[in-house]
Amino acid sequence: MGEDGKEKIESQVTPSNGEKSVEPYETGELLLPQIGEIFNLTPNEVNESKGKINTILDYAKTQTEDRSVEGLKWAIRSLQDKVGTPPLGQKWLPFLAEYAFIALETGKWEEKKRSFEK
């Protein structure tokens, strides 16, 4: 976590000397447009869809320990492969956001259920 309470992820950068260095990359406002690229969203559409994108990001974080932009994009693309093509007339973003929300909520309820079991 950063000083401002936002989670930080690492983005690998290759400087001109060829060595890989790691620089922190804050999630949130800087990450949303890059995730929006997966869905071919314009900056205005990204702004309007922050909640759905964040839900998908939360799900992606449960699927990989890699917090780089590429790692999170990989997890989202894997989710697309897992659920298949959305029904006719429905777009990817709301379709995946709904799945991600249900999966996250199911996980919370399963954990709660296990807390009652011996």
C-alpha positions in Angstrom: 0.0 0.0 0.0 1.2 3.5 -0.7 1.2 6.4 1.7 -2.2 7.6 0.4 -3.8 4.2 1.1 -3.9 3.1 -2.6 -2.5 -0.3 -3.5 0.7 -0.1 -5.6 1.6 -2.6 -8.2 4.9 -2.9 -9.9 5.6 -2.3 -13.6 8.8 -3.5 -15.1 10.6 -0.9 -17.2 13.7 -1.6 -19.3 16.0 1.4 -19.3 18.4 2.1 -22.1 21.2 0.1 -20.3 19.1 -3.1 -20.8 18.7 -3.9 -17.1 15.1 -4.4 -15.8 14.1 -2.1 -13.0 10.8 -2.1 -11.1 8.9 1.0 -10.6 5.7 1.3 -8.5 2.5 1.7 -10.5 -0.6 2.9 -8.6 -3.8 1.2 -9.3 -6.8 3.3 -9.8 -6.9 6.3 -12.2 -3.7 5.3 -14.0 -4.6 1.7 -14.4 -8.2 2.1 -15.6 -7.4 3.4 -19.1 -5.0 0.5 -19.7 -7.6 -2.0 -18.6 -10.1 -0.1 -20.7 -8.0 -0.9 -23.8 -9.0 -4.5 -23.5 -12.6 -3.5 -24.1 -11.7 -0.8 -26.7 -13.1 1.9 -24.5 -12.6 5.6 -25.0 -11.4 7.8 -22.1 -15.0 9.0 -21.5 -16.3 5.4 -21.5 -13.6 4.4 -19.0 -14.7 7.2 -16.8 -18.4 6.1 -17.0 -17.5 2.5 -16.4 -15.1 2.8 -13.4 -17.2 0.6 -11.1 -17.4 -2.3 -13.6 -13.7 -2.1 -14.4 -12.8 -2.0 -10.7 -15.0 -5.1 -10.1 -13.2 -6.9 -12.9 -9.8 -5.8 -11.5 -10.7 -7.1 -8.0 -11.6 -10.4 -9.6 -8.3 -10.4 -11.6 -6.3 -9.8 -8.4 -7.8 -13.0 -7.0 -6.6 -15.0 -10.0 -3.0 -13.9 -10.1 -0.3 -12.8 -7.7 1.3 -10.7 -10.5 0.2 -7.1 -10.0 1.8 -5.8 -13.1 -0.5 -4.3 -15.8 0.4 -7.2 -18.1 -0.4 -9.7 -15.3 -3.8 -8.2 -14.6 -4.6 -8.0 -18.3 -3.7 -11.7 -18.7 -6.1 -12.6 -15.9 -8.9 -10.6 -17.5 -8.2 -12.3 -20.9 -8.3 -15.6 -19.2 -11.7 -14.8 -17.7 -12.9 -13.9 -21.2 -11.7 -17.4 -22.4 -13.4 -19.0 -19.4 -16.8 -17.5 -19.8 -17.0 -17.4 -23.5 -18.6 -14.9 -25.8 -21.3 -12.8 -24.3 -24.9 -13.3 -25.4 -26.0 -11.5 -28.6 -26.3 -7.8 -28.1 -24.4 -7.7 -24.8 -21.0 -6.1 -24.5 -17.9 -7.7 -22.9 -17.6 -5.2 -20.0 -21.0 -5.6 -18.4 -20.9 -9.3 -19.0 -17.5 -9.9 -17.4 -18.3 -7.4 -14.6 -21.5 -9.3 -13.7 -19.6 -12.6 -13.6 -16.7 -11.1 -11.6 -19.2 -9.7 -9.1 -21.0 -13.0 -8.7 -17.7 -14.9 -8.3 -16.4 -12.4 -5.7 -19.6 -12.6 -3.7 -19.8 -16.4 -3.9 -16.3 -16.5 -2.6 -17.2 -14.3 0.4 -20.2 -16.4 1.2 -18.3 -19.7 0.9 -15.7 -18.3 3.3 -18.4 -17.3 5.7 -19.9 -20.8 5.4 -16.6 -22.5 6.1 -16.2 -20.3 9.3 -19.2 -22.2 10.7 -17.9 -25.6 9.9 -15.5 -27.6 12.1 
